[in-house]
């Protein structure tokens, strides 16, 4: 799923080499944290959050184990 998320986000942002995806697992819960520059955050969130909600929906539907899946964005200052 991490590779899928990297592919989707890479298609949305202008600078695909400047973001990272971290995955942490605790029991049946899996958390994806996307870290990217502040200027790219809006492209991933989309108008009224439609894009990020679609990404979350895809992550949930692709979770085969039925556990909890969360997707968060951390913005970092421009370099």
Residue pairs with C-beta under 8 A, 6 or more apart in sequence:
1 23
1 30
1 32
1 59
1 62
1 63
2 21
2 23
2 32
4 58
4 62
5 21
5 32
5 34
5 55
5 59
5 71
6 21
8 55
8 58
9 16
9 19
9 21
9 34
9 36
9 44
9 55
10 16
10 19
12 43
12 44
12 51
13 19
13 36
13 40
13 43
13 44
14 40
14 43
15 37
15 40
18 36
18 37
18 40
18 79
19 34
19 35
19 36
19 37
19 40
20 34
20 35
20 36
21 32
21 33
21 34
21 35
22 32
22 33
22 35
23 30
23 31
23 32
23 33
24 30
24 31
24 33
25 31
27 67
28 65
28 66
28 67
28 68
29 67
29 68
29 69
29 70
30 63
30 67
30 68
30 69
30 70
31 69
31 70
31 71
31 72
32 59
32 69
32 70
32 71
32 72
33 72
33 73
33 74
34 44
34 71
34 72
34 73
34 74
35 73
35 74
35 75
35 76
36 44
36 73
36 74
36 75
36 76
37 75
37 76
37 77
37 78
37 79
38 75
38 76
38 77
38 78
39 78
41 73
41 75
43 51
44 51
44 52
44 55
44 73
45 51
45 52
45 73
46 52
46 54
52 71
52 73
55 71
56 69
56 71
59 69
59 71
60 69
63 69
